Amino acid sequence: MSRAFSSTEISKLKHVIQEGISVTTDINALKEGLKETVSAVAEEMDLKPAVLNKAISIAYKNEFAKVQEGFNEVENILAATGRDN
């Protein structure tokens, strides 16, 4: 069943869709710019871009302690199984 929208609702829908398109366009441009910057810095510093992106993600989420704790568990498992070399 199709819903009939009032002229006010249509106006609001058009506005929010246009705003959504604008914001999404901005986000995509910013992401592309960050990707290029990360690639350039990674190349300059002889790092893998994925490592730098991971550091950015951890810093953004403020999860260093959580990630480190998880890594410590993995490290303990690998050491216990003799796979830590």
ABEGO torsion letter per residue (X at the ends): XBBBBBAAAAAAAAAAAAAAAAAAAAAAAAAAAAAAAAAAAAAAAGBBAAAAAAAAAAAAAGAAAAAAAAAAAAAAAAAAAGAAX
